[in-house]
Amino acid sequence: KFEIPMVPVDNPSDVIKELKKHSSKLYKYKAKVLAVEDNHTNQMVIKHLLKRNGIVADVANNGDEAVKAVEYIDYDLILMDCHMPIMNGYDATEIIRKELNKNVPIVALTADIREENKQACKDVGMNGFLTKPIDENKFELILLTYLEDKIVEVVEKIGQSDQSEEEYVNEPELKKEQLEIYLQENGMPFEERK
């Protein structure tokens, strides 16, 4: 059985060593993951990172959609943005925990790294915390931590990648998806309306 030791957060060099230990391998999972995120670019990045790990995720645009999805589907992991319209991630997590009584791991996705935000995430029942922009190695460590029993394949990475969220957005596959979203939301570009 594979175990990841708890690494003290106050010692960043130990965290980096732990991440590098696993960064030469790519873990493929058979898991049901729900990504809860209102920003379309962030949705694409998250879906892309999950797809690299063999996971096709469901996406909810806000906490209300997430709660409805969790009512009907037993997810193995939920990646939850904290600040969204309609219903935020804190309220959605409280409902998932208290009203739906679901014990699925929920990892906060947020750009707010203040201690009071981390505490708020713990207080509502979130299991982990991942900052945006998303670091690929930390993201993969989150998957490994919460989906260890869902691993179906381990492969060596071809060439090390330290891509951040910004670099993923510039990949051709994501650029095409960004353009499709833009056209859906805004219609045809002005030049093509003639």
PAFI-483188 format. One record per residue: residue in one letter; x, y, z of N, C-alpha, C in turn. Coordinates in steps of 0.001 Angstrom, whole numbers, padded with zeros to 6 digits, always signed. Atoms other than C-alpha are relative to their C-alpha. Last residue first. Layout:
# residues N
AXYZXYZXYZ...
This chain:
# residues 194
K+000302-000710+001252-020560+040664-042329-000732-000868-000993R+001433-000292+000042-020795+038929-038907-000401+000658-001307E+000705+001065+000708-017376+037280-039305-001501+000255-000100E-000440+000100+001406-015368+040411-038473-000813-001021-000778F+000524-001112+000797-017388+041068-035275+000336-000160-001479P-000831-001198-000049-016584+037656-033758-000507+001043-000995M-001067-000060+000996-019570+035321-033749+000853+001242+000211G+000388+000042+001405-021612+034986-030564+001221+000077-000898N+000017-001323+000617-020481+036161-027142-000451+000011-001449E+000432-001058-000907-021001+033244-024750-000204+001336-000687Q+001293+000352-000602-020926+030389-027243-000534+001143+000848L+001027-000112+001043-018170+032073-029268-001383-000347+000540Y+000177-001414+000330-016036+032623-026171-001128+000165-001017I+000746-000597-001109-016590+029035-025036-000274+001470-000289E+001373+000517+000062-015518+027716-028444-000867+000602+001100L+000660-000672+001113-012453+029985-028419-001455-000459-000106Q+000260-001376-000421-011441+028731-024967-000756+000755-001086E+001133+000049-000913-011845+025116-026150-000365+001404+000503K+001181+000303+000810-009549+025784-029113-001246+000002+000889K+000304-001210+000765-006996+027466-026843-001253-000213-000842L+000726-000923-000866-007220+024504-024450-000350+001287-000735E+001294+000612-000318-006288+021979-027133-000848+000948+000855P+000928-000074+001132-003519+024285-028433-001396-000554+000299E-000093+001216+000791-001838+024698-024990-001066+000026-001098N-000566-000255+001317-001748+028341-023849+000175-001262-000848V+000965-000778+000766-004127+027876-020914+000511+000255-001406Y+000995+000905+000555-001846+025138-019622-000983+000741-000894E-000591+000699+001134+000990+027655-019238-000988-000967-000635E-000132-000922+001126-001138+029950-017076+000564-000703-001231E+001302-000207+000633-002210+027069-014809+000128+000900-001223S+000983-000612-000881+001404+026205-014074-001299+000139-000767Q+000924-000978+000535+003565+023803-015988-000955+000506+001062D+000313-000848-001141+006378+022116-014109-000970+001082-000447S+000813-001186+000267+006646+019273-016553-000268+000730+001298Q+000604-000599-001184+009341+016645-016526-000759+001250-000380G-000366-001410-000167+009955+014829-019765-000729+000590+001182I-000993-000242+001045+008110+011614-020529+000327+001479+000063K+000223-001179+000828+006359+010833-017281+001121+000098-001022E-001062-001002-000140+006738+007288-016031-000336+001161-000927V-000940-000088+001120+003436+005441-015911+001058+001050+000314V-001064-000937-000335+001246+004205-013061+000993-000023-001156E-001229+000090+000782-002094+002584-013869+000993+001047+000494V+000088+001156+000890-005449+001830-012240+001276-000197-000812I-001068+000054+001008-005251+004091-009192-000155-001270-000828K+000610-000046+001335-008642+004387-007427+001038-000046-001119D+000639+001298+000248-007411+003352-003945-000677-000073-001363E-000993+001094+000020-004994+006286-003894-000621-001350-000351L+000482+001024+000930-007749+008747-004781+000952-001187-000102Y+001413+000325-000202-007507+011249-001903-000523-001122-000897T+000395+000077-001408-003749+011581-001468-001418-000531+000160L-000636+001178-000589-002783+010775-005051-000435-000209+001445L+000651+001186+000578-005257+013307-006400+000537-001269+000637I+001368+000034-000536-003989+015969-003980-000729-001232-000527L-000139+000518-001361-000387+015083-004942-001367-000067+000691E-000174+001449+000100-001315+015536-008614+000158-000634+001379F+001275+000560+000446-002665+019013-007870+000089-001525-000050K+000872+000002-001179+000464+019881-005897-001355-000594-000333N-000488+001015-000934+002597+018808-008852-000860-000077+001256E+000222+001364+000481+000519+020737-011401+000422-001059+001009D-001301+000593+000257+000437+023996-009434-000224-001469-000340I-000250+001377-000400-002997+025572-009713+001394-000451-000421P-000015+000933+001120-003257+029327-009896+000501-001373+000447K-000025-000353+001414-004977+028971-007546+000928+001191-000155T+000070-001392+000431-004401+027400-004152+000010+000122-001521L-000896-000156+001138-005300+023894-003049-000153+001412-000537F-000067-001383+000434-006807+023144+000369+001020+000088-001128G-001278-000480+000487-007874+019846+001839-000136+001386-000589N-001110+000854-000402-010577+018009+003748+001377+000533-000381M-000867+000321+001136-013404+020535+003663+001222-000753+000515G-000171+001427+000281-015810+020225+006574+000806-000343-001229V+001194+000509+000698-017317+023681+007069+000145-001454-000427D+001197-000112-000833-014780+024608+009762-001258-000549-000672K+000022+001107-000970-011840+023310+007733-001303-000010+000785C+000136+001238+000786-012607+025668+004840-000079-001216+000923A+001406+000056+000426-013157+028572+007250-000266-001272-000802Q+000786+000423-001160-009762+027810+008825-001481-000122-000348K-000305+001420-000202-008049+027992+005431-000819-000553+001174N+000693+000717+001060-009837+031284+004816+000241-001499+000123E+001423+000046-000353-008762+032632+008219-000829-000696-001082E+000262+001036-001004-005172+031627+007415-001479-000091+000360R-000035-000465-001391-005109+033776+004273-000389-001133+000951I-000867+000858-000809-004401+031929+001021+000096+000443+001456D-000101-000646-001314-007307+033331-000993+000781-000904+000954A-001178-000871+000082-006721+032122-004565+000251+000686+001340T+000157-001429-000242-009080+029242-003953+001311+000743-000188L-000801-000642+001044-009788+025595-004682-000198+001499+000164A+000247-001395+000362-010986+023787-001563+000939+000430-001114V-001212-000807-000024-010720+019999-001511-000341+001400-000494I+000226-001275+000678-013786+017931-000603+001257+000838+000186P-001029-001021-000190-013348+014238+000281-000307+001248-000832V-000927-000085+001122-016723+012442+000131+001080+001044+000308N-001348-000064-000550-018358+011904+003537+001072+000030-001087K-000988+000641+000877-021915+012645+002462+001401+000236+000561N-000776+000954-000798-024579+013391+005096+001004-000793-000847L-000108+001210+000826-026839+015078+002525+000787-001097+000699E+001319+000399+000491-028016+017691+005027+000046-001280-000827K+001052+000066-001027-024908+018107+007187-001337-000507-000507R-000358+000684-001240-021881+017339+004987-001200-000221+000920I-000457+001354+000349-023160+018183+001509+000296-000798+001261I+001185+000767+000388-025090+021160+002901+000375-001440-000316E+000823+000220-001204-022016+022472+004732-001236-000832-000317T-000649+001037-000807-019890+021956+001606-000799-000302+001256A+000210+001290+000681-022342+023918-000543+000607-001141+000815D+001394+000412-000225-022377+026773+001963-000281-001360-000626Y+000163+000257-001436-018572+026987+001988-001412-000518+000286G-000510+001319-000349-018298+026605-001786-000148-000363+001462N-001456+000140-000100-020487+029603-002555+000388-001409+000466M-000348+000615-001281-024091+029460-003748+001507-000198+000039I+001152+000841-000331-025646+031645-006470+000194-000700+001341P+001346-000569-000101-022287+033167-007453-001028-001080+000330M+000783+000146+001226-018952+031558-006618-001345+000688+000182H+000753-001222+000292-016170+032015-004045-000675-000110-001361C+000631-000578-001190-014870+028814-002461-000930+001161-000327D-000342-001425-000067-014097+026706-005520-000748+000581+001189M+001010-001027-000260-014649+023054-004658+000594+001405+000050L-000892-001154+000007-012744+020044-006044-000911+001221+000024I+000581-001258+000473-014942+017089-005078+001064+001077+000132L-000699-001220-000374-013550+013556-004822-000756+001200-000565D-001173+000405-000765-014825+009970-005063+000768+001208+000521Y-001317-000396+000492-018274+011087-006161+001092-000515+000927D-000984+000207-001062-021487+009219-005378+001396+000280-000558I-001210+000718+000406-023962+010718-007844+000939-000107+001197Y+000271+001135+000885-027578+011738-007270+001214-000842-000355E+001203+000729-000422-027544+014159-004325-000182-001287-000788V-000396+000912-001081-023955+015109-005153-001195-000780+000537A-000747+001123+000575-025100+016606-008469+000333-001043+001059K+000934+000822+000791-027777+018759-006809+000700-001216-000599V+000867+000700-000960-025285+020006-004191-000961-000922-000747A-000802+001044-000653-022775+020856-006928-000854-000825+000954E-000126+001105+000960-025342+022751-008999+000769-001162+000619D+001334+000578+000140-026149+024871-005934+000013-001189-000960G+000276+000923-001088-022466+025395-005202-001355-000670-000085N+000180-000675-001292-021731+026933-008583-000361-001053+001045N-000353-001413+000112-020795+026108-012175-000139+000774+001300A+001110-000809-000504-020736+022333-011671+000462+001452+000013V-000249-001392-000376-018399+020203-013764-001298+000633+000465D+001215-000784+000132-018307+016411-014058+000343+001409+000464A+000733-000546-001149-014837+015039-014475-001340+000584-000407V+000927-000914+000667-013277+012722-017046-000942+000483+001093I+001293-000307-000608-010351+011228-015175-000781+000971-000870G+000999+000999+000353-007397+009449-016791-001400+000267+000520N-000051+001071-000995-004720+011485-015018-001119-001017-000218R-001360+000554+000054-004093+013749-018008+000148-001175+000950K-000049+000874+001185-007898+014178-018094+001373-000642-000154L+000634+001279-000348-007815+015543-014537+000077-000989-001161L-000855+000674-000976-005309+018240-015458-000575-001359+000385H-001212+000434+000698-007315+019138-018577+000937-000758+000951K+000370+001156+000828-010613+019255-016671+001223-000562-000717I+000262+001120-000908-009015+021542-014073-000347-001263-000785V-001282+000414-000575-007556+023848-016729-000191-001223+000893M-000787+000670+001043-010824+023972-018662+001320-000523+000554Q+000640+001298+000278-012857+024737-015531+000820-000781-001021N-000409+000907-001081-010361+027473-014594-000616-001381-000184T-001419+000311+000223-010923+029060-017999+000508-000945+001077H-000146+000970+001089-014697+028782-017583+001454-000366-000285N-000800-000608+001058-014753+030479-014161+000291-001041-001084D+000824-000868+000836-017637+029248-011969+000765+000611-001167E-000751-001202+000360-015861+026228-010469-000858+000847-000930V+000976-001061-000220-017060+023005-008856+000729+001332-000163A-000715-001277-000066-015075+020066-010246-001047+001107+000089L+000826-001164+000302-016780+016754-009451+000860+001244+000192V-000405-001274-000599-014624+013654-009636-000958+001096-000457K+001021-000995+000314-015684+010054-010239+000357+001273+000762A+000659-000692-001105-012634+007814-010241-001030+000974-000537K+001388+000243+000393-010730+005323-012345-000819+000557+001163Y+001034+000385-000957-007300+006807-011903-001298-000381-000699K+001288+000014+000694-004079+007177-013858-001024-000597+000958Y+000959+000969-000495-000958+008160-011929-001301+000147-000761L+001344-000496+000287+001849+009911-013730-000964-001107+000397K+001021+000984+000363+005266+009296-012249-001322+000702-000278S-000482+000710+001180+008346+011528-012170-001004-001041-000487S+000253-000725+001237+006541+013988-009878+000510-000704-001251H+001081+000626+000764+006233+011584-006948-000184+000616-001383K-000106+001450-000123+009514+012289-005122-001025-000702-000897K-000940+000474+001017+009439+015869-006426+000135-001519+000014L+000605-000144+001325+006298+016608-004399+000907-000574-001076E+001061+001003+000084+007817+015233-001190-000676+000033-001365K-000640+001315+000125+011006+017267-001704-001050-001097-000176I-000546+000080+001360+008942+020424-002333+000669-001350-000224V+001150+000164+000891+006946+019856+000863+000487-000172-001426D+000454+001384-000146+010173+019345+002816-001186-000293-000915S-000966+000846+000706+011565+022627+001412-000368-001479+000122P+000234+000116+001433+008372+024437+002405+000984-000911-000724N-001312+000271+000565+008775+023711+006152-000145-000235-001506D-000920-001076-000329+005819+025346+007910+001411-000236-000536V+000194-001117+000911+003403+023053+006092+001005+001114+000255P+000319-001258-000665+004726+020012+007930-000055+001152-000994V-001152-000889+000085+004561+016948+005655-000354+001313+000676M+000416-001367-000257+002161+014126+006494+001254+000864+000028P-000119-000487-001368+003557+010953+004959-000482+001443+000108I-000678-001290+000046+002133+009779+001662+000086+000506+001422E+000389-001007-000977+001337+006095+001738+000794+001271-000207F-000757-001236+000140+001294+003430-000984-000484+001015+001012K+000845-001184+000000+000000+000000+000000+000884+001240+000000
